[in-house]
Amino acid sequence: MAGVRGSAGQPFRVGVVTDQNLPWHVLADQWMRYEALGFDSAWVCDHYQQPSRPDGPYFEGWTLLAALAARTTRLRVGVLVSSNTFRHPALLAKQAVTVDHISGGRLELGLGAGWYVPEHTRFGIPFPEPPELVARFREAVEVIDSLLRQDVTTYPGTYNQISEATFRPAPLQRPRPPLTLGAHRRRMLRVVAEYADRWNSHGSVSEMAERNRILDEQCAVAGREPTAIIRSLYGWASQMGADPWASPDAFQEVIGRYREAGVSEFLLDAPSPAGVAMMERIMIDLVPAMRADQPRTPA
C-alpha cells in the first residue's frame, strides 16, 4: 500500500459526520458502532433545516451532541460547525463546557460565521453582510476563548459586551477544549491562524491546497507554528469527485489526493445504508494500516 503522508507530519485522522434526520435510537446505535469501528471523532451539524432537504426532519445539533456524548466513551465529539448567527457566544461557551463535562473531556468546539441564508430567512434570523459577519465571528472567537480560559471575563466589543462575567465550572480540558474554526477566505483564515487548534474547510483539492497555503502565510503573520493547527476536510462524495466509501481503492485514492494538498484529517459524511458494510471493511482492514504508515516526529 502506498504511504499516506500528513501535513508536516500531522497524524492521519478519520471522523464521521452523521445525518440528523434519523430517529434518535438509530443515531445512538450508529454512534456506538462508529466508536467500536475506531473512528477518531464523530460530529453533528448546526442547522434549523438540512440544507440538502429543507422540508425533512432535523434535530438540533448541540442538544443532540450532549445526548450522543453520554452514549459514547472514547470518540472525540463536536458540532461541525456551530453557526455564530444562531446564539450569543457566551451561550455557546456554556453549551461547550457542559458537553465537555458530559463527555468526560472529549469535546471539540466548532464555530463558523454562518452561511445558509435560506434558513435565516425562513426563521427570521438576521444575516449580516460579509464584513459584519466576519467581524462578529472574530469577536465571538475572542469571547469564547476568554470565557473558557479565565474565571472572570470582561470584553468591551462592538457586538458583544461582557462585564466581569464569572464562568464556572471551568471545562475539564485545560486551558480549554480544542477550538475548530470553519473558514475559507483570507480574513477568516487570519482568525484561524490566531486562535484555532483545528482548521476545517470543504472544497476541491486545488481549493484546499490554496487555503492551506494562505493559512501558512497567516500563521507566519500571527507568529504561530503552522503545524500547531490540524488541517481538516469536511468531505462528501459529490464534492470530492468520488465516494471514498465505495471501495478500499477509492478511499486511498481520494484521501491520497487531499493529503497531497496538506490535509491530515478527514471528516466524512456517513455512507448510505447500502454502503455501511464497505465503510466497516475500510475502517477495520484499511484505516489502521494507514494510521500506522506515518512519518515519525523527531524526539
KAFEN-V795613 format. One line per field, one symbol per residue. ss: DSSP state (a for helix, b for strand, c for the rest). phi: phi as a letter, one per 40 degrees, with the letter a starting at -180 (. if undefined). psi: psi as a letter, one per 30 degrees, with the letter a starting at -180 (. if undefined). Layout:
ss=???
phi=???
psi=???
This chain:
ss=ccccccaaacccbbbbbccccccaaaaaaaaaaaaaacccbbbbcccccbccbcccccccaaaaaaaaaaaccccbbbbccbbcccccaaaaaaaaaaaaaaccccbbbbbbccccaaaaaaaccccccaaaaaaaaaaaaaaaaaaaaccbbbbbccccbbbbbbcccccccccccbbbbbcccaaaaaaaaaaccbbbbcccaaaaaaaaaaaaaaaaaacccaaacbbbbbbcaaaacccccccaaaaaaaaaaaaaccccbbbbbcccaaaaaaaaaaaaaaaaaaaaccccccc
phi=.ccbbccfgcccbbbbbcccbbddcccccdcccdcccgdcabbbbbacbcdcaccccacccccccdcccccbbbdcbabbbcccccacdcccccdccccccdcggbcbcbabchaccdccccbgbcbccddcdccccdccccccdcdccbcbbbacccbbbbbfccbacccccbcaddbbbcabbdcccccdccbccbbbabicdccccccccccdccccccgbcdccbccbbcbadcccgaccccadcccccccccccccgcbbbbbdcccdcccccdccccccbcdcccccbcccdc
psi=kkkjkljhgkkkkklkklkgglleeeeeeeeeeeeefgkelkklljlekjefiffllklkeeeeeeeeefflfekkklkjlkkffflkfeeeeeeeeeeeeefhhgkjjkklfkejeeeeeeghkkjlleeeeeeeeeeeeeeeeeefflekkkjilefkjkjhjkjklllekkflkkjjkkkfleeefeeeeefkfkkkllaleeeeeeeeeeeeeeeeefgkkeffjkjkkjklefeffljfgeleeeeeeeeeefefggkfkjjkkkllefgeeeeeeeeeeeeeeeefikkkkk.
